[in-house]
């Protein structure tokens, strides 16, 4: 076996083979693929084989669409591995039919062929089914079935034929050498391989491989059962039916010759300890558990009655990797350079492997993938996911609700109350309805405010937008606009960048001007080589060599990793994560200054404390850092203090604000407030696929400040002009609220998609943001937004809708 490689891929299943294939396509010629068993084994060897392309995010859907196009081209000894039979997704309830309408619109927005059809049309395509209770179906003609072992072998052959990859079977990885935070070598039962890049595509074994390098890969092997009937007379001859999913009954069906493969996702799933996977031939296939399959079999019989009398000639209980949020794990570890992961595929690894290989190869070779992969990025997981108990509980919920409708504003219920703000008890007393982000409990709204909505005249949003919603959101929104509101923002991610080289370093990785006077707050983006927005944050200069960075709750590890990946190695810059040592209370509204003056001896006047500046202050007896900044479009401050002062800080502000009509407000109010003001949200309105000029953030780019990451690309983009722009739209019907992902239309032409939407309680309009071709990006232009199959007229507006002269924040 060779002793050196440019990259070592651990796992030769469909994902590992796809990564090797795509790296070879990039011209890499020294790739080693290691497999502990035969080359096609593990989950790939027993996958049920349904290939569906429609998923909840644009990027994942595009990846799966790419997979299908790739699989169509693959052959092994003349045999195809992919069969385009189409798929039907049934609605066995009225609420599911609404979901299908939304999914049809989403598919239109990403260019995936999908058609809503009647129950009778669905039965003509799949005559075996009983139509009782079926409201309709979504038909996707380009979905299909895959013989995963053939596809994997075809990809492996392609990698070999390009001269790029060597595959070693029956080769067990025993350890991974890491030195100074970087991969050095892989040790196996057949020898040592020196390498700087390791890609873990080892399926259910991935956490064990991760531990060898000190990397947490939070996935759980779940036992997924399916069976195959004997030949059915109804499927004889050349008769063919599409794949069928009936999520209300938790089941799926796939034709295999004259037989049907049947399976689903039961409410009482079983997991497997990754360290207890047996050491034997075909270890990912376990003994079948008939009692656990019983409910699924009953659901299958209800929908396809002929199954009741059919013989089950094959029963499989195979392990599938599931993650705590139901999304893939992709990317480079933030803690160990050169250690990459591609695992946790949550039962659609066969569908995703083609796209995974393409994205991983781009990421490894180019430094960033061509699609925004935030929802799959390994950097979304914080330290809390190292807890096996946490990931076991959350993954159980993910699997058991796999086919459930999960609404955009819905929260997970398991493994909660993990990261708590020091003011949590006060929020609880006020009836906070908590959501969770990155393990933090955060108030969405406060029940105590609901009664105050009476008589306001705000419409209740239609359909899904009214689920996990409360009129308290409007009360808290308007309290912020009219008086003053208190927000617990302790969960914000906070870093300190210090050192003699800190200023120059930040100047080189941000688009805005960092060479500012002490106490200045600068809003900026961090960009990739193509000018895409990798981070969106504020930087406060606290001293000549000390800066504080504030970014979103969920984005902390991502942004910290991006910053650290570009740090000089000479010791002139250090970055510290101070999130858990600082609380933050937001004070916003026209009476915010009055409140601050009541609790502090410092001068909070506009002259003494201008907008976008920071000062050390005392709030009552509490030493704090006050930042005059806003994400809601009102006068106010973010108050940062050591965590142990948090409860006293809240109480001091809350008590002093009673005479001013203070309200406690939650994150759903922040969302509506920021939409009115046109503030962008990273991961939705802006991300790595969008640049500042098309996102309306050109004001935060200073091309003349000197060299910085992405400058060359931005100079070119500015000179050539952009083809699309992020636009503010208002819908004619205020009750029609976009949730994100809906298509923007001009007749039959798809112009773009909604990036974020909501109701503006001050402007009393339904607001949506989305990218439109520049010829449509003019105030007054009319387009349509398709919500749940209904088209609503929308108008492109000049933004922001609220306080266009910025007088409120600068008063």
Buried (B, 14 or more C-beta within 10 A) or exposed (E): EEEEBBBBBBBBBBBBBBBBBBBBBEEBEBBBBBBBBEBBBBBBBBBBBBBBBBBBBBBBBBBBBBBBEBBBEBEBEEEBBBBBBBBBBBBBBEBBBBBBBBBBBBBBBBEBBBEBBEBEBBBEBBEBBEBEBBBBBBBBBBBBBBBBBBBBBBBBBBBBEBEBBBBBBEBEBEEBBBEEEEBBBBBBEEEBBBBBBBBBBBBBBBBBBBBBBEBBBBBBBBBBBBBBBEBBEEBEEEEEBBBBBBBBBBBBBBBBEBBBBBBBBBEEBBBBEBEEBEEEEBBBBBEBBEEBBEBBBEBBBBBBEBBEEBEBEEBBBBBBBBBBBBBBBBBBBBBBBBBBBBBBBBBBBBBBBBBBBBBBBBBBBEEBBBBBBBBBBBBBBBEBBEBBEBBBBBBBBBBBBBBBBBBBBBBBEBBBEBBBBBBBEBBEEBBBBBBBBBBBBBBBBBEBBBEBBEEEEBBEBBBBBBBBBBBBBBBBBBBBBBBBBBBBBBBBBBBBBBBEBBBBBBBBBBBBBBBBEEBBBBBBBBBBEBBBBBBBBBBBBBEEBBBBBBBBBBBBBBBBBBBBEEBEEEEBBEBEBBBEEBBBBBBBBBBBBBBBBBBBEBEBEEEEBEBBBBBEBBBBEBEBBBBBBBBBBBBBBBBBBBBEBBBBBBEBBBEBBEEBEBBBBBBBBBBBBBBBBBBBBBBBBBBBBBBBBBBBBBEBBBEEBEEBBBBEBBEEBBEEEBEBBBBBBBBBBBBBBBBBBBBBBBEEEBBBBBBBBBBBBBBBBBBBBBBBBBEBBEEEBEBBBBBBEBBBBBBBBEBBBBBEEEEBBEE
